[in-house]
Amino acid sequence: MSERRFPGLLQLPSAPHATSAAGLGFASFTLADQRQPVRTRLSARRAAPPARQRTKIWEFGTNLHCSIVGTCLSTGELRQVLGRIGLTEAAAASEHDVHASGVLIAGKHQDGARLLHKALDRRHRLAINRFDKAKSAEEVRSLWREFVQAGDIPGAYWAALTHPATTDAMIRESFIEVHMLSHLVGAANRADIRRLRQLEGENAALQEKVGRQQHQLRDAIVSRDTTIRELSRALEQRIVYRREQDGEPQVPDSDAGWEALAADLKMRLGRSESRRTGLEQRLVELRGALANEREARKAAESQERGLRDELDAIEASLTNGAAGVGGEWGRDLSGLTLLYVGGRPAQLAHIRSAAERQGATLLHHDGGIEERGGLLPGLVSRADAVLFPADCISHAAMSLVKRLCRQMGKRFRPLRSAGLAPFCAALKNLAAHVGDA
């Protein structure tokens, strides 16, 4: 298919629905005029689909194409679709232009939309099979809520939009939820970057201040030494001159001028020493402050890297969660048994779902709150690795888990918190080690 049939394809720098929001890779899109009817504003379909038939992508209004392409397909998958319809320049195009081209062909039934629809169905087959069991709009809405709580957005979004029982109100709800989620994740990412830049600026200012203090101290010491040398030279010349004039040495206590000069020299020397001591003490304090700032910066950078890893892991789970075992990171944890100790009961289902998507078996112990601590040795012996959130486990349970893991030679990993993001980051790290092994 030639580019002539798509005017402006891969060259849409300002397309209103063709930008990607930071953080999740979701497309940036806006709601239409609130005064328009819901069907024409969000999900107007070009023809009513037959009974129990899923909606095709070209039957949606164009204002939904941007969110579908940006949320449900990765840039690599979209490049493959564009390549199959003859757009070879898509391989070297920017992500923005690739996204814009995908949005453009989504509404063209005969010019690539069918291939795009097949790619979406193939990519999210597991989610579509789950949603096919729903018989009513309420059941579709219930499944959508379940997938959102588990963080599995892309497949659920496509399956819910195309389900034959989905109503205009349901489409609007899903559209708004995906739109706002992209803003939340992007804002969190921008806050981390802003804090890092602030720390870098403070560190640069401190280094500049220490440099100025060192320069002033060096100048003061050089000035003091120069003054002492000049005064000593003047004193020696004066003594030689008086000896030549009188023919004999002067008695020190008989000449008040010499005593005044010596007293003045001692006073100046004392002031110089006091100033030098103060500057040296100030330099020590500034060096200590600089060392503390560097440690704080290292800690902030380490925390920022950890947060980025967690964000990447949860983003991979959101984008690729429906790909099957090993879909997030290219390696799976099949055959591994993980023990999760502590945590919050409300999040256990999401954590178990994330582990099972990687092919791992998850065991759980609450850390001795309701379950007996005597069960821990048996559970640790069955596990290949042990995970526990540092903020949601007792000190006694944490110490017991560490001791058992060291005795049995088991790997253990403390998590920053009991949330889903640190757990996904730990799964990603385990997958990398399994692949290296």
Order of alpha helices (4+ residues) and beta strands (2+ residues): beta-beta-alpha-alpha-alpha-alpha-alpha-alpha-alpha-alpha-alpha-beta-alpha-beta-alpha-beta-alpha-beta-alpha
